[in-house]
């Protein structure tokens, strides 16, 4: 060991006898949980539709016959329960917390299922929020799950880092919108995933266009889409383009996302089939 050793093996190229392997911080889920595949839904900022893509992907997974679950890691902005029309509180037994089932049988755990009122604000610091996300993984009895979707919080801070380090993520779906600014911010999330050695499964573009109700013409409200160009440059798949539709917004507001038809992300279903074959 050199006299100048900083004891930080990750930043050192020397192969001395004191070198230690990077610590694996992943934790196991609850003893009564058997989770085959975990997919994170991420972006670099809020408001681009991560929760919508999470919900649509889970519905698609469930309709294909896979046992599906959603871990809502967006602690300060949980919207998954409302999309599915879930208003009851989660229960627990002597073994742990029990997720709430949607009408279609999707298991959900979200902070909104634990608070007394849905509108109660979460005024917690990052480490506390990150700890709750980890507990959703370790303390909830998920049972047998083929695909779990994790609705990630925006950005690249404490909570996304905790999820990537604590939960063995099999891959992420990156959500973007047509604006150049958002594309730049999303790339930060993609770079974070690469640094954490997590595969990027593909891109979904939200707010892609508006379809004229009279002539059917597609109108690019936010300008021409660059998602194909970005995907090609990164060697990634485009998993879908979601238009701005009043019917979709209404279904979400009414808690009827499971009844939403034409979800525009059918390629996600193909991806799930491919991943299931690898199990």
C-alpha positions as CSV (number, residue, x, y, z in Angstrom):
1,X,0.0,0.0,0.0
2,X,1.4,3.4,-1.0
3,X,2.1,6.1,1.5
4,X,-0.2,8.3,-0.6
5,X,-3.1,5.9,-0.4
6,X,-6.5,7.6,0.0
7,X,-8.2,4.3,0.9
8,X,-10.6,4.9,-2.0
9,X,-10.1,1.8,-4.1
10,X,-12.6,2.9,-6.8
11,X,-10.5,5.9,-7.8
12,X,-7.2,4.0,-7.6
13,X,-5.5,2.0,-10.4
14,X,-2.9,0.3,-8.2
15,X,-3.3,-3.5,-7.5
16,X,-2.0,-3.6,-4.0
17,X,-2.8,-6.2,-1.4
18,X,-5.1,-3.9,0.4
19,X,-7.5,-3.4,-2.5
20,X,-11.1,-4.2,-1.7
21,X,-13.9,-5.0,-4.1
22,X,-16.7,-2.4,-4.5
23,X,-19.3,-3.1,-1.8
24,X,-22.6,-4.6,-3.1
25,X,-25.3,-2.5,-1.4
26,X,-28.3,-4.4,-3.0
27,X,-30.8,-5.7,-0.4
28,X,-33.1,-8.6,-0.7
29,X,-36.9,-8.1,-0.9
30,X,-39.2,-9.5,1.7
31,X,-38.7,-13.2,2.5
32,X,-42.3,-13.9,1.2
33,X,-41.6,-12.1,-2.1
34,X,-40.4,-13.6,-5.3
35,X,-39.8,-10.9,-7.9
36,X,-38.4,-12.0,-11.2
37,X,-37.9,-8.7,-13.1
38,X,-37.7,-5.1,-12.0
39,X,-38.0,-2.2,-14.4
40,X,-37.4,1.4,-13.4
41,X,-39.2,4.2,-15.2
42,X,-37.1,7.4,-15.1
43,X,-36.5,10.8,-16.5
44,X,-34.2,13.7,-15.6
45,X,-37.0,16.1,-14.6
46,X,-40.6,16.0,-13.4
47,X,-43.7,16.5,-15.4
48,X,-42.8,14.5,-18.4
49,X,-45.1,11.5,-17.7
50,X,-43.1,8.9,-15.8
51,X,-46.2,7.9,-13.8
52,X,-48.3,7.6,-16.9
53,X,-45.8,5.4,-18.6
54,X,-45.4,3.3,-15.4
55,X,-49.2,2.8,-15.2
56,X,-49.6,2.1,-18.9
57,X,-46.7,-0.4,-18.9
58,X,-48.1,-2.2,-15.8
59,X,-51.6,-2.4,-17.4
60,X,-50.1,-3.8,-20.6
61,X,-48.0,-6.3,-18.5
62,X,-51.1,-7.4,-16.6
63,X,-53.3,-7.8,-19.7
64,X,-50.6,-10.0,-21.2
65,X,-51.1,-12.4,-18.2
66,X,-48.0,-11.4,-16.2
67,X,-48.3,-11.0,-12.4
68,X,-47.5,-7.3,-12.1
69,X,-46.7,-4.8,-9.4
70,X,-45.9,-1.1,-9.0
71,X,-43.6,0.3,-6.4
72,X,-44.3,4.0,-6.3
73,X,-40.9,5.5,-5.4
74,X,-42.0,9.1,-6.2
75,X,-42.7,9.7,-2.5
76,X,-43.3,13.5,-2.6
77,X,-45.5,13.3,-5.7
78,X,-47.3,9.9,-5.6
79,X,-50.0,9.8,-8.4
80,X,-50.2,6.1,-9.1
81,X,-53.1,5.3,-6.6
82,X,-55.3,8.0,-8.1
83,X,-54.7,6.8,-11.7
84,X,-56.0,3.3,-10.6
85,X,-58.8,4.6,-8.5
86,X,-57.3,3.3,-5.2
87,X,-58.3,5.2,-2.1
88,X,-58.2,2.7,0.7
89,X,-55.2,2.4,3.0
90,X,-52.7,-0.4,2.9
91,X,-53.0,-3.1,5.6
92,X,-50.4,-5.1,7.4
93,X,-50.1,-8.4,9.2
94,X,-47.5,-9.9,11.5
95,X,-45.2,-10.5,8.5
96,X,-45.2,-7.1,6.9
97,X,-47.1,-4.6,4.7
98,X,-49.6,-5.8,2.2
99,X,-49.9,-4.1,-1.2
100,X,-53.2,-2.9,-2.5
101,X,-54.6,-4.6,-5.6
102,X,-56.1,-2.6,-8.5
103,X,-59.3,-3.8,-10.2
104,X,-57.2,-5.6,-12.7
105,X,-55.1,-7.3,-10.1
106,X,-51.9,-5.2,-10.2
107,X,-50.2,-4.9,-6.8
108,X,-49.4,-1.3,-5.7
109,X,-47.5,0.2,-2.8
110,X,-47.4,4.0,-2.5
111,X,-47.0,6.5,0.3
112,X,-50.6,7.7,-0.4
113,X,-51.8,4.3,0.7
114,X,-50.2,4.9,4.2
115,X,-51.1,8.5,5.0
116,X,-54.3,9.5,6.7
117,X,-55.2,11.9,3.9
118,X,-54.3,11.7,0.2
119,X,-53.4,15.4,0.2
120,X,-51.1,15.3,3.2
121,X,-47.7,16.8,2.1
122,X,-44.5,14.9,2.6
123,X,-42.0,17.3,4.2
124,X,-39.1,15.0,4.7
125,X,-35.4,15.2,3.9
126,X,-33.8,13.1,1.3
127,X,-32.4,10.3,3.5
128,X,-35.8,9.7,5.2
129,X,-37.5,9.5,1.8
130,X,-34.8,7.1,0.5
131,X,-35.4,5.0,3.6
132,X,-39.1,4.7,2.9
133,X,-38.4,3.6,-0.7
134,X,-36.1,0.8,0.6
135,X,-38.8,-0.3,3.1
136,X,-41.3,-0.6,0.2
137,X,-38.9,-3.2,-1.2
138,X,-37.9,-5.0,2.0
139,X,-41.1,-4.7,4.2
140,X,-43.9,-5.2,1.7
141,X,-45.1,-8.8,1.0
142,X,-45.2,-8.7,-2.8
143,X,-45.6,-12.4,-3.3
144,X,-44.9,-13.9,-6.7
145,X,-44.3,-11.1,-9.3
146,X,-43.2,-11.5,-12.9
147,X,-42.7,-7.7,-13.5
148,X,-42.4,-4.9,-11.0
149,X,-42.4,-1.4,-12.3
150,X,-40.7,1.3,-10.2
151,X,-42.1,4.8,-10.7
152,X,-38.9,6.8,-10.0
153,X,-38.8,10.3,-8.7
154,X,-37.3,13.0,-11.0
155,X,-33.6,13.9,-11.1
156,X,-30.4,12.1,-10.1
157,X,-30.4,12.8,-6.4
158,X,-30.7,10.7,-3.2
159,X,-33.8,8.7,-4.0
160,X,-32.9,7.5,-7.5
161,X,-29.4,6.7,-6.2
162,X,-30.9,4.7,-3.4
163,X,-33.2,2.7,-5.7
164,X,-30.3,1.9,-8.1
165,X,-28.0,0.9,-5.2
166,X,-30.6,-1.0,-3.1
167,X,-32.8,-2.8,-5.7
168,X,-31.5,-5.0,-8.4
169,X,-33.0,-3.2,-11.4
170,X,-33.0,-5.3,-14.6
171,X,-33.3,-2.2,-16.8
172,X,-34.9,1.2,-17.1
173,X,-37.4,2.9,-19.5
174,X,-36.5,6.5,-20.1
175,X,-39.4,9.0,-20.6
176,X,-38.9,12.1,-22.5
177,X,-40.9,14.8,-24.5
178,X,-40.1,16.5,-27.7
179,X,-38.4,19.7,-26.3
180,X,-34.7,20.0,-26.8
181,X,-34.3,21.1,-23.2
182,X,-36.0,18.0,-21.8
183,X,-33.9,15.8,-24.1
184,X,-30.8,17.3,-22.6
185,X,-31.9,16.7,-19.1
186,X,-33.1,13.2,-19.8
187,X,-29.6,12.4,-21.1
188,X,-28.3,13.0,-17.5
189,X,-30.6,10.3,-16.3
190,X,-29.3,8.0,-19.0
191,X,-25.7,8.7,-18.1
192,X,-26.5,8.0,-14.4
193,X,-27.9,4.6,-15.3
194,X,-24.8,3.8,-17.4
195,X,-22.6,4.8,-14.4
196,X,-24.6,2.4,-12.2
197,X,-24.3,-0.4,-14.9
198,X,-28.1,-0.5,-15.4
199,X,-29.3,-1.4,-18.9
200,X,-31.4,1.2,-20.7
201,X,-34.3,-0.8,-22.3
202,X,-35.6,2.0,-24.5
203,X,-37.2,5.4,-24.8
204,X,-40.9,6.6,-24.6
205,X,-41.8,10.0,-25.8
206,X,-44.8,11.6,-24.1
207,X,-46.7,14.7,-25.4
208,X,-45.5,13.6,-28.8
209,X,-48.3,15.2,-30.8
210,X,-51.9,16.2,-30.9
211,X,-54.3,14.6,-33.4
212,X,-56.8,17.0,-35.0
213,X,-60.3,15.7,-34.2
214,X,-61.6,16.8,-37.5
215,X,-59.0,15.7,-40.1
216,X,-56.8,13.4,-38.1
217,X,-53.7,15.4,-38.9
218,X,-50.9,15.1,-36.3
219,X,-49.8,18.5,-34.9
220,X,-46.4,18.7,-33.2
221,X,-47.2,21.2,-30.4
222,X,-43.6,21.1,-29.0
223,X,-41.9,21.0,-32.4
224,X,-40.6,18.1,-34.5
225,X,-39.7,14.9,-32.5
226,X,-36.1,14.0,-32.2
227,X,-36.5,10.8,-30.4
228,X,-35.7,8.6,-33.3
229,X,-32.5,10.5,-33.8
230,X,-31.5,10.4,-30.1
231,X,-32.3,6.6,-30.0
232,X,-30.2,5.9,-33.1
233,X,-27.3,7.9,-31.7
234,X,-27.4,5.9,-28.4
235,X,-28.2,2.6,-30.0
236,X,-31.6,2.4,-28.2
237,X,-35.1,1.3,-29.0
238,X,-38.1,3.7,-29.3
239,X,-40.8,1.9,-27.3
240,X,-43.6,4.3,-28.1
241,X,-44.9,7.8,-28.7
242,X,-47.8,8.9,-26.6
243,X,-50.0,11.7,-28.0
244,X,-51.7,14.4,-25.9
245,X,-55.2,13.0,-25.6
246,X,-58.1,14.3,-23.5
247,X,-59.5,10.8,-23.1
248,X,-56.2,9.6,-21.5
249,X,-56.2,12.5,-19.1
250,X,-59.8,11.9,-18.2
251,X,-59.1,8.2,-17.5
252,X,-56.3,9.1,-15.2
253,X,-58.4,11.7,-13.3
254,X,-61.2,9.2,-12.9
255,X,-58.9,6.3,-11.8
256,X,-59.7,4.3,-14.9
257,X,-56.3,3.9,-16.4
258,X,-56.9,0.2,-16.7
259,X,-59.7,0.9,-19.2
260,X,-57.5,3.1,-21.4
261,X,-57.3,1.7,-25.0
262,X,-54.6,2.4,-27.6
263,X,-51.8,3.0,-25.1
264,X,-49.3,3.7,-27.9
265,X,-46.5,1.7,-26.2
266,X,-47.1,-1.8,-27.6
267,X,-43.4,-2.2,-28.1
268,X,-43.1,-2.4,-24.3
269,X,-45.2,-5.6,-24.4
270,X,-42.7,-7.1,-26.9
271,X,-39.9,-6.1,-24.5
272,X,-41.6,-7.8,-21.6
273,X,-42.0,-11.0,-23.6
274,X,-38.3,-11.0,-24.5
275,X,-37.4,-10.4,-20.8
276,X,-39.8,-13.2,-19.6
277,X,-38.0,-15.7,-21.9
278,X,-34.7,-14.8,-20.1
279,X,-36.2,-15.6,-16.6
